[in-house]
Amino acid sequence: MSETLSNAARLCRELIRCPSVTPAEGGALDFLEKTLGAAGFSVSRPVFSDEGTPDVENLFATIGSGSPHFVFAGHTDVVPPGDEAKWSAPPFSGEIRDGEMIGRGAADMKGGVAAFAAAALEFVSQRGADFGGTISFLISGDEEGPAVNGTVKLLEWAKAEGHTFDACIVGEPTNPDKLGDAIKVGRRGSLTGEITVTGTQGHVAYPHLAKNPIPGLVTLLSALNALHLDDGNERFQPSNLEVTTVDVGNPASNVIPASAFARFNIRFNDQWSLETLKARVDEALRDAAPDGLDWKIAFTRDGSDSFLTRDDALISTLSSAIHEETGRKPELSTGGGTSDARFIKTYCPVVEFGLVGKTMHQVDERVAVADLDRLAKIYRRFLDSYFPVK
């Protein structure tokens, strides 16, 4: 079977067979280090740590010299497979059925890593290491986890090592239906807040001796639910706030709880910054809070501002490669969730383009084998245009 696979499909299957559930490296970075190192890439494996989070292994590989310096960014860590009995094939097997490769990470995003690796290996093999610039891989093991010891620190490390990037493609699955549907040229920002209301625990039969925090929390959440942030614009969808958790930690039906907790997340467009949005939320909660309510709000540290990439050369070069290979003119989109592009945008212009994302994180996550080959060809066309023969 392996003899009939394209290089991209073979690399993808080998990566899927590595059980790299965050934060475990699982052998995926070992495989990439061996593969890229054999082709002449210089490979580093920095490990980063932070209080309250697991250590994470990462990979930085580079070949060539000088400018332009193009970087491909991605991750080899994956979410857990869940109940493996519900999978039609073992989640870390890379089994192929009806032209599709099944496995955790096939779409998100070992397939993207494999396709770019295949493209870069072929490009370097044919052009040599002196191709008029630099190609690097920035691969995290922490994208699906806290995102503390992965790309954000790997970028800082690369800068300290003297690397300056001119452009980046993140290989996340960006296409809703068919390969070539969309390039992500920006992302909405993300802000998570946590509200705690403190009361006094007591017996439900003696409410005068207790203070129930739940009604106060409901009032605050109602204010957030009614909060109209904006109507969106020509670049971004409207900002939206969703309450994601409400909890009092109270298993007893005859006890008034001591506290009540809720968490919410806002995906916001470029009409807001993290600071202006925090101020607006705080204002809405203060206006709604009943007198005497003991409450507080805290915002988690993983917030990120929105961004929009305006690098016409990067976008047009990639768009042309997609059109030449698929016949489609990709939509320039800012929809969807967040990715590590939110960290990369500070260092260089960045866009996202990868596989079809219909099955990411699902049971039987899968990708069309033909799409792996087509994606590798798109990336190869991009490299040929980005590094023209002189």
NURO-371469 format. One line per field, with one value per residue (C-alpha): x, y, z; residue in one letter. Coordinates in pm, whole numbers, plus 50000, padded with zeros to 5 digits. Example, Ala and Ser with C-alpha at 12.3 -4.5 7.8 and 13.67 -1.06 7.14 Angstrom:
2
X <- [51230 / 51367]
Y <- [49550 / 49894]
Z <- [50780 / 50714]
rest <- [a / s]
//
This chain:
390
X <- [50000 / 50276 / 50425 / 50103 / 50080 / 50203 / 50476 / 50226 / 49991 / 50279 / 50403 / 50050 / 49997 / 50326 / 50229 / 49881 / 50041 / 50209 / 49967 / 50055 / 49761 / 49845 / 50094 / 50251 / 50499 / 50408 / 50689 / 50551 / 50827 / 51087 / 50960 / 50967 / 51316 / 51446 / 51270 / 51369 / 51718 / 51789 / 51703 / 51949 / 51729 / 51884 / 51647 / 51605 / 51375 / 51316 / 51110 / 50917 / 50772 / 50540 / 50381 / 50066 / 50110 / 50284 / 50621 / 50584 / 50823 / 50836 / 51028 / 51200 / 51362 / 51526 / 51709 / 51859 / 51984 / 51888 / 51567 / 51292 / 51238 / 50916 / 50783 / 50527 / 50357 / 50149 / 50105 / 50136 / 49945 / 49587 / 49276 / 49194 / 49017 / 48734 / 48563 / 48783 / 48511 / 48306 / 48576 / 48548 / 48928 / 49181 / 49229 / 49608 / 49628 / 49599 / 49388 / 49263 / 48905 / 48725 / 48997 / 49002 / 49266 / 49113 / 49284 / 49302 / 49471 / 49418 / 49256 / 49364 / 49641 / 49885 / 49762 / 49866 / 50207 / 50259 / 50158 / 50393 / 50675 / 50625 / 50623 / 50933 / 51126 / 51052 / 51135 / 51472 / 51552 / 51505 / 51635 / 51903 / 51962 / 52075 / 51732 / 51747 / 51603 / 51505 / 51228 / 51147 / 50905 / 50755 / 50578 / 50410 / 50305 / 50062 / 49803 / 49517 / 49606 / 49669 / 49877 / 50124 / 50437 / 50399 / 50399 / 50402 / 50729 / 50870 / 50837 / 51018 / 51291 / 51332 / 51361 / 51626 / 51813 / 51821 / 51542 / 51326 / 51028 / 50884 / 50566 / 50388 / 50123 / 49952 / 49830 / 49502 / 49200 / 49039 / 48810 / 48443 / 48355 / 48623 / 48995 / 49043 / 48728 / 48891 / 49203 / 49187 / 49330 / 49237 / 49060 / 48824 / 48969 / 48884 / 48817 / 48717 / 48573 / 48482 / 48219 / 48195 / 47910 / 47958 / 47670 / 47618 / 47555 / 47253 / 46945 / 46674 / 46413 / 46587 / 46659 / 46687 / 47006 / 47162 / 47216 / 47160 / 47418 / 47231 / 46972 / 47250 / 47448 / 47139 / 47095 / 47453 / 47431 / 47104 / 47281 / 47559 / 47311 / 47135 / 47459 / 47469 / 47830 / 47816 / 47672 / 47997 / 48146 / 48273 / 48576 / 48433 / 48121 / 47938 / 48097 / 47917 / 47916 / 47833 / 47797 / 47983 / 47965 / 47737 / 47820 / 47744 / 47906 / 47604 / 47476 / 47222 / 46866 / 46820 / 47130 / 47165 / 47511 / 47794 / 47892 / 47796 / 48033 / 47995 / 48233 / 48173 / 48366 / 48344 / 48460 / 48503 / 48591 / 48824 / 48579 / 48710 / 49040 / 49088 / 49101 / 48796 / 48595 / 48691 / 48584 / 48248 / 48175 / 48273 / 48047 / 47749 / 47795 / 47829 / 47514 / 47321 / 47455 / 47196 / 47302 / 47495 / 47579 / 47923 / 48063 / 48385 / 48501 / 48836 / 48958 / 49180 / 49525 / 49469 / 49284 / 49381 / 49299 / 49152 / 49378 / 49355 / 49645 / 49690 / 49999 / 49883 / 50189 / 50142 / 49768 / 49785 / 50070 / 49881 / 49550 / 49715 / 49865 / 49524 / 49351 / 49613 / 49580 / 49205 / 49043 / 48882 / 48919 / 48939 / 48726 / 48925 / 48768 / 48798 / 48542 / 48589 / 48772 / 49125 / 49456 / 49824 / 49812 / 49709 / 50064 / 50241 / 50073 / 50302 / 50612 / 50515 / 50217 / 50028 / 49746 / 49596 / 49527 / 49498 / 49259 / 48881 / 48778 / 48443 / 48560 / 48820 / 48790 / 48518 / 48504 / 48646 / 48831 / 48948 / 49085 / 49068 / 49400 / 49374 / 49343 / 49671 / 49845 / 49665 / 49749 / 50116 / 50106 / 49948 / 50220 / 50484 / 50341 / 50349 / 50716 / 50808 / 50646 / 50768 / 51127 / 51154 / 51453 / 51698]
Y <- [50000 / 50248 / 50219 / 50358 / 50661 / 51008 / 51144 / 51375 / 51084 / 50869 / 51146 / 51209 / 50843 / 50826 / 51137 / 51002 / 50685 / 50899 / 50935 / 51298 / 51402 / 51735 / 51768 / 51434 / 51456 / 51098 / 51055 / 51308 / 51564 / 51286 / 51174 / 51526 / 51588 / 51273 / 51342 / 51706 / 51653 / 51389 / 51648 / 51903 / 52108 / 52237 / 52120 / 52243 / 52098 / 52362 / 52262 / 52533 / 52543 / 52765 / 52754 / 52545 / 52404 / 52092 / 52111 / 52107 / 51996 / 52203 / 52197 / 52462 / 52356 / 52579 / 52557 / 52814 / 53160 / 53523 / 53688 / 53631 / 53410 / 53214 / 53010 / 52732 / 52706 / 52427 / 52178 / 51805 / 51779 / 51655 / 51639 / 51306 / 51050 / 50996 / 50656 / 50454 / 50189 / 50441 / 50476 / 50264 / 50231 / 50279 / 50655 / 50633 / 50393 / 50616 / 50345 / 50423 / 50344 / 50455 / 50704 / 50865 / 50845 / 50804 / 50915 / 51172 / 51479 / 51383 / 51720 / 51917 / 51938 / 51657 / 51654 / 52017 / 51954 / 51650 / 51835 / 52122 / 51890 / 51700 / 52025 / 52165 / 51839 / 51819 / 52188 / 52158 / 51832 / 51996 / 52346 / 52272 / 52461 / 52776 / 52876 / 53246 / 53266 / 53067 / 52818 / 52734 / 52510 / 52638 / 52338 / 52349 / 52072 / 52294 / 52434 / 52216 / 52275 / 52587 / 52742 / 52870 / 52665 / 52635 / 52882 / 53198 / 53097 / 52934 / 53267 / 53445 / 53180 / 53210 / 53588 / 53554 / 53315 / 53587 / 53470 / 53734 / 53613 / 53781 / 53577 / 53274 / 53021 / 52830 / 52494 / 52482 / 52325 / 52636 / 52493 / 52432 / 52199 / 52165 / 52223 / 52576 / 52727 / 52975 / 53140 / 53283 / 53634 / 53731 / 53614 / 53759 / 53813 / 53600 / 53705 / 53474 / 53605 / 53436 / 53573 / 53468 / 53572 / 53504 / 53447 / 53276 / 52903 / 52788 / 52568 / 52633 / 52624 / 52920 / 53164 / 53458 / 53297 / 53259 / 53459 / 53286 / 53391 / 53235 / 53512 / 53768 / 53560 / 53517 / 53896 / 53949 / 53682 / 53830 / 54163 / 53998 / 53805 / 54131 / 54312 / 54420 / 54468 / 54551 / 54455 / 54348 / 54513 / 54431 / 54257 / 54065 / 53895 / 54056 / 54003 / 53743 / 53652 / 53301 / 53180 / 52847 / 52733 / 52794 / 52607 / 52623 / 52294 / 52202 / 51840 / 51894 / 52013 / 52154 / 52372 / 52730 / 52740 / 52965 / 53084 / 53067 / 53075 / 53135 / 53153 / 53323 / 53376 / 53661 / 53635 / 53996 / 54189 / 54482 / 54734 / 54629 / 54571 / 54350 / 54655 / 54835 / 54513 / 54439 / 54790 / 54749 / 54417 / 54555 / 54856 / 54638 / 54419 / 54714 / 54873 / 54547 / 54436 / 54475 / 54682 / 54478 / 54193 / 54048 / 53972 / 53985 / 53927 / 53798 / 53770 / 53476 / 53543 / 53367 / 53659 / 53773 / 54073 / 54043 / 54087 / 54133 / 54057 / 54305 / 54155 / 54153 / 53964 / 53678 / 53653 / 53681 / 53430 / 53173 / 53249 / 53198 / 52864 / 52747 / 52855 / 52692 / 52360 / 52348 / 52592 / 52771 / 53131 / 53114 / 53336 / 53562 / 53481 / 53598 / 53356 / 53067 / 53035 / 53119 / 52964 / 53021 / 53286 / 53521 / 53497 / 53498 / 53819 / 54018 / 53886 / 53882 / 53880 / 53552 / 53368 / 53024 / 52759 / 52384 / 52095 / 52058 / 52087 / 51905 / 51624 / 51790 / 51679 / 51430 / 51053 / 50915 / 51238 / 51189 / 51350 / 51259 / 51109 / 51296 / 51624 / 51559 / 51533 / 51839 / 52046 / 51952 / 52061 / 52394 / 52455 / 52358 / 52603 / 52870 / 52802 / 52812 / 53155 / 53289 / 53188 / 53247 / 53113 / 53397]
Z <- [50000 / 50089 / 49737 / 49587 / 49815 / 49731 / 49954 / 50124 / 50204 / 50328 / 50558 / 50684 / 50771 / 50958 / 51159 / 51236 / 51374 / 51640 / 51937 / 52000 / 52218 / 52382 / 52552 / 52448 / 52161 / 52069 / 51817 / 51566 / 51612 / 51620 / 51280 / 51137 / 51275 / 51109 / 50780 / 50749 / 50888 / 50623 / 50356 / 50490 / 50721 / 51042 / 51318 / 51676 / 51941 / 52212 / 52516 / 52701 / 53051 / 53250 / 53593 / 53605 / 53253 / 53120 / 52947 / 52569 / 52296 / 51976 / 51649 / 51439 / 51112 / 50853 / 50521 / 50287 / 50375 / 50356 / 50246 / 50171 / 50473 / 50441 / 50734 / 50739 / 51080 / 51224 / 51504 / 51547 / 51874 / 51851 / 52067 / 52236 / 52015 / 52264 / 52268 / 52032 / 52000 / 51801 / 51536 / 51223 / 51223 / 51504 / 51552 / 51528 / 51235 / 50927 / 50765 / 50414 / 50316 / 50000 / 49916 / 50261 / 50533 / 50879 / 51195 / 51467 / 51324 / 50960 / 50892 / 51199 / 51110 / 51042 / 50685 / 50642 / 50798 / 50575 / 50258 / 50322 / 50420 / 50095 / 49896 / 50066 / 50036 / 49664 / 49616 / 49793 / 49615 / 49276 / 49347 / 49607 / 49931 / 49748 / 49613 / 49694 / 50044 / 50351 / 50429 / 50790 / 50977 / 51303 / 51456 / 51796 / 52030 / 52222 / 51978 / 52100 / 52466 / 52675 / 52392 / 52650 / 52578 / 52203 / 51917 / 52126 / 52294 / 51983 / 51803 / 52086 / 52077 / 51698 / 51721 / 51992 / 51761 / 51494 / 51264 / 51094 / 50894 / 50585 / 50541 / 50683 / 50591 / 50872 / 50744 / 50938 / 50761 / 50611 / 50345 / 50436 / 50146 / 49878 / 49859 / 49731 / 49886 / 50122 / 50254 / 50604 / 50583 / 50937 / 51248 / 51502 / 51846 / 52148 / 52507 / 52792 / 53117 / 53444 / 53682 / 54046 / 54273 / 54644 / 54884 / 55219 / 55235 / 55433 / 55460 / 55204 / 55484 / 55651 / 55370 / 55611 / 55744 / 55398 / 55081 / 54750 / 54485 / 54192 / 54129 / 54119 / 53871 / 53653 / 53650 / 53540 / 53270 / 53143 / 53101 / 52903 / 52690 / 52603 / 52524 / 52158 / 52058 / 51685 / 51348 / 51186 / 50878 / 50531 / 50681 / 50977 / 51108 / 51404 / 51742 / 51953 / 52322 / 52440 / 52799 / 52808 / 53170 / 53469 / 53789 / 54160 / 54260 / 54466 / 54460 / 54739 / 54679 / 55031 / 55047 / 54930 / 54771 / 54888 / 54542 / 54176 / 53878 / 53506 / 53212 / 52878 / 52556 / 52307 / 51947 / 51836 / 51523 / 51458 / 51601 / 51941 / 52114 / 52418 / 52643 / 52502 / 52510 / 52869 / 52964 / 52786 / 52957 / 53295 / 53241 / 53145 / 53453 / 53689 / 53549 / 53596 / 53936 / 54216 / 54516 / 54768 / 54528 / 54601 / 54256 / 54060 / 53705 / 53584 / 53226 / 53132 / 52991 / 52659 / 52501 / 52153 / 51936 / 51590 / 51289 / 50914 / 50679 / 50396 / 50228 / 49866 / 49742 / 49990 / 49930 / 49552 / 49521 / 49725 / 49550 / 49211 / 49320 / 49442 / 49121 / 48899 / 49083 / 49157 / 48915 / 49212 / 49316 / 49696 / 49916 / 50147 / 50483 / 50843 / 50986 / 51224 / 51550 / 51655 / 51558 / 51624 / 51351 / 51632 / 51765 / 51430 / 51308 / 51539 / 51360 / 50992 / 50754 / 50792 / 50615 / 50667 / 50407 / 50446 / 50399 / 50417 / 50782 / 50792 / 51024 / 51248 / 51613 / 51519 / 51547 / 51220 / 51141 / 50785 / 50473 / 50106 / 50002 / 49672 / 49863 / 50043 / 49708 / 49568 / 49875 / 49844 / 49479 / 49578 / 49834 / 49577 / 49323 / 49592 / 49671 / 49302 / 49269 / 49602 / 49525 / 49148 / 48958 / 48900]
rest <- [m / s / e / t / l / s / n / a / a / r / l / c / r / e / l / i / r / c / p / s / v / t / p / a / e / g / g / a / l / d / f / l / e / k / t / l / g / a / a / g / f / s / v / s / r / p / v / f / s / d / e / g / t / p / d / v / e / n / l / f / a / t / i / g / s / g / s / p / h / f / v / f / a / g / h / t / d / v / v / p / p / g / d / e / a / k / w / s / a / p / p / f / s / g / e / i / r / d / g / e / m / i / g / r / g / a / a / d / m / k / g / g / v / a / a / f / a / a / a / a / l / e / f / v / s / q / r / g / a / d / f / g / g / t / i / s / f / l / i / s / g / d / e / e / g / p / a / v / n / g / t / v / k / l / l / e / w / a / k / a / e / g / h / t / f / d / a / c / i / v / g / e / p / t / n / p / d / k / l / g / d / a / i / k / v / g / r / r / g / s / l / t / g / e / i / t / v / t / g / t / q / g / h / v / a / y / p / h / l / a / k / n / p / i / p / g / l / v / t / l / l / s / a / l / n / a / l / h / l / d / d / g / n / e / r / f / q / p / s / n / l / e / v / t / t / v / d / v / g / n / p / a / s / n / v / i / p / a / s / a / f / a / r / f / n / i / r / f / n / d / q / w / s / l / e / t / l / k / a / r / v / d / e / a / l / r / d / a / a / p / d / g / l / d / w / k / i / a / f / t / r / d / g / s / d / s / f / l / t / r / d / d / a / l / i / s / t / l / s / s / a / i / h / e / e / t / g / r / k / p / e / l / s / t / g / g / g / t / s / d / a / r / f / i / k / t / y / c / p / v / v / e / f / g / l / v / g / k / t / m / h / q / v / d / e / r / v / a / v / a / d / l / d / r / l / a / k / i / y / r / r / f / l / d / s / y / f / p / v / k]
//
